[in-house]
């Protein structure tokens, strides 16, 4: 009797599981491992929040300094093959005869007692003075006009959508990457053109590269690093050597001014190597496109400014 009672007792103890079938059924409907149909919505909402957040300005100058490598890479290969700059359009040399200055175009030392302009603007002026002597001025004019149009576009794009938004910075450099890729494809697949030849497969790549190059300069304005435009060096040399705290141990501005020309020089050396190799300027463009894509990734993962709910 007692054993029978014990058996019934065990059945009785398990009965609530049967009688509580509604609870069991509810448990069966619970998603495994915390998953469910509503999991995607928070993920997309989180991604949207991430993309619409302003990026932090701290250490963002490192990304802008990396752009100097791209500028040197493209300009040195372009001037070697086409005789035209695609990033640096003009450079202003201060009128101080006692101080030697370095032009951003040739990295050669000059002493001058007059204020002059270098780069594509001078090439255009020389071409207009003697238009039949060379075709360089046509390429320079194409580059300068495209650069101005790019500045108009990128500046308004940043201004309209908020300058420091993560998605705005990513979109800007994605556009720059695609323009570099388009120019590289034309030069890789299209027919070869001579240095002095004026053809669509010369002018179109020049226009595309010049148009995208000002996106870097506009980004420096958006992040309030106005000196790191990556398309001008002469003013950086002047500011560097006129800095009252040039030899100070802790001087972030001095460090940026030193890093900019050094990195551009590194890029110029690499561009020169490309220009004198079988890869030519197409190799430099593919490399620049890859570096631009890395910058897109850096902006995507860059720390964002804290939002109100996080505070």
N, C-alpha and C positions, 0 to 999 in steps of 0.2 A: 504493500500500500504506500509505504513511504517513498519507495523508489518510483512508483507510478506517479505519485504526487510530485516528486521531483521532476519527472519528465514533463508533466503538464506545466509545472512551474517554469521550466525552460522555454516551453512553447509560449506560455503567457508572457514571458519577458520579451520575447521577440515579436509579439503581436502588435505592439505600437508601430512597428515598422510597416506592417501591413495596413493597419487602420490609418496610419499617417501617410497614406499613399500620395496625398496632395503635396506633402513636403518633399517626398522622394521625387515626385514628378518635377517639382520646381528645381530641385538640385540637378536633375538631369538636363534641364534647359540652360544651366549656367555654362558660359563659354569656358573652354579649357584654356589653362595658362593665361587667364586674364584677357584673352582675345575676344573679338566680337565685331559685329558689323559697324559699330560706332567708333572703332579704333582709328580708322583712317581720317576721320574728321578732325580730331585733335592734332594729328600729325600734319595735316595740310594747314591747319590754323597756326601751328607752331612754325612751319616753314614760312608762311606769309608774314608772321610777326618778325621772324629773323630777317627777311628780305627788306622789310619796311623800316627797320631800325637804322639809325645813324651809326656809322662806324666810328670807333674811337680815333681821335687824332694822334694819340700817343704812339710814337714809333712808326707812324705812317710815312715819315720821311724816308724810311728805308726802302719802301716800294718806289717812291719817286726817284731816289738815287739809282735804283736798278734801271729806271727808264733811260738814264744817261748811257748805259751800255748799249741799249737798243738804238739810241740816237747816233752814237759813234759808229755802230755796226752799219747802219743804213747810209749815213752820210758819206763815210769813207769809201764804201763800195760804189755808191752812186757817183761821187765826184771822180772816182778812178775810171769808171766805164762811160758815164754819160757827160761828165763835166758839169754837173749841176747838183746843188744841194737839195735835199728833199725834206729836211727838218729845220735846219738853221737858215732863216731867210735873211736876217740882217744882224749885224753886230756893231755896237757902238764903242769906239775906242776913246777913252777920256783924253782930253787935251792937256796932258801933263808931260812936258818934254823931259823932265828930270827922272821920270819913272818909266822903265821899260814895261811894255804891256805885251800880252800874248793874244793873238787873234784866235777865236774859236774855230776858224776855218782850217788853218794850216799848222797850228801849233808852233809857228815860227815867231821869234822875238822881233819886235819893231819898236823904234822910237819915233814919236810923231809929235809935232807941235800944232797940228790942226785936227779938227774933228772930222772923221770920215766914216763912211759906211762900207761894210764888207759883205760878201755873200751874193745872193741872187740879185739884190737890188742894184749892185754895182755892175753885175753881168748884163742886166737889162739895159742899164744906161750906156754901157760900152756897145751893146748890140744896136741900140737905136742910133748911136753916133756913127756906126759903120755896119749897117745891117747885112752887108754881103760878105763880110770877112769871116763870119762864123755863125753856126746855128745854135751856139750855146745859149744865147739870150732867149731863144724861143722856148727851150727847155726850162730855163730859169723863170720865165714869165708864167709858164704852165704850172710850175711848182709854187710860185708865190701866190698866184690867183687861187689855186686849190687850197693852199694853206689858209688863206683869208676866208674862203667859203667854209672850210672845216671849223675854223674858230667861231664863225657865226653860228654854225649848227650845234657844235658841242656845248658852247656857252649857254645857249638858250635851252638846250636839253637839260643841262644841270640846273639851270635857274628855274625852269618850269616845274620840275619834279622834285626839287629839293637837292642841294648839291651833295650832301654827305650820305644820302640813303644808300644802303648796301646794294640794292638792286640797280640803282642808277650807275654806281661805279662799275658793277659787273657788266651791265649792258653796254656802257661806254667802251670798256676794254674788249668785250666780245665783238663789237663793231670794228674796233681797230684790228683785232685779230683776223676777222673775215676779210677786211680790205687788204691786209698783208698777204693773206692766202690767195686772194684773187689776183693780185699783182704777181705773186710767185708762180701761179698756174700759167698766166700769160707768158712769162719769161721761160718757163720750163717746157711748155708745149708748143708755143708759137715759134716762128722763124727767128733766126738770129739777126740782129741789127748792128750796124757799125756804130762807132762812137759818135760820129758827126751826122749820122742819118736821122732824118725826121720822119718817123713812121708811127702808126697807131700803137704798135707794140713797144714803143719807147715812151710816147707821151701819155698813154693811158696808165701804165704802171707808175710813172712819175706823179701823175695827178692823184692816183689812189694812195700812194705812200705819203705824199705831202698832206692830203686831206686828213688822214688818220693821225699824223704825227702831232697835230696841235691838240689832240685829245689829252695827251700827257700834260701839256701846259695848262689846259683848263682844269685838270684834276688838281694841280698844285694850287690853283686859286680856290678851288672848292674846299680844300683841306687847310687853307690859310698858311701854306708854305710857299709864299709868293716868289721867293728867290729860286726855288727848285723847279723851274719851268722845263728843264731838260732840253731847251732849244736855244739857250743863250749862255755863253760862258764869260764874255768880256766883263760884264758887270760883276760876276762872281769873283774874278781875279782882282778887280779894283777893290771890292768890299773886303776880300780876304787880306790883302796886304796893307790896307788902310785901317784894319781893325786895331783899336787901342789895346785889346786884350789878346793879341795874336798868340802870345807865348804863355797864356794862362793854362793851367792844368785842366780846369773844367770850363769848357767853352763849346757848347753844342753847335752854335752857329758857325764857329771856326771849323769844327769837324765836318759839317755838311759842305762848307765851301771847299774844303780839301778833297772830300770824297767825290764831289761832282766831276771835276776835271780828270781826276785819276780814273774813275770808272768810264768816262767818255773816251779817254785815251785807250783803255783796254778794249772797248768796243771798236774803236777806230783801227787798232792793230788787227783785230779779228776780221773786220770788214775788208781791210787791205789784203789779208791772206785769202779771203774768199775771192776778191776781185782778180787776184793773180793765179787762181786755181781754175780747174776745169768746171767747178760749180758756179763760178761767177756770182753776179748779184742775186741770182735765184736762190743760191745756197744761203746767202745772207738774209734773204726775205723769209725763207722757211724757218731759219733760226729765230728771227725776230718774231714770227708768228707763234712759235713755241713759247718764247719768253713772255709774250703778251698773254698767252693762255695760262701760264703759271701765275701771272698777276691776277687774272680773273679768279683763279682758285684762292689766291691769298685774300682777295677782298671778300670772297664768300665765307671764309673761315676766320676773318679778322674779328677781334672782339668788338662788340657793339656797345653803344652808350646805354646805361641802365635806364629802363623805363619806369614809369610811375608805380606800376604794380609790383615791380621788383624791389623798389626802394621801400 
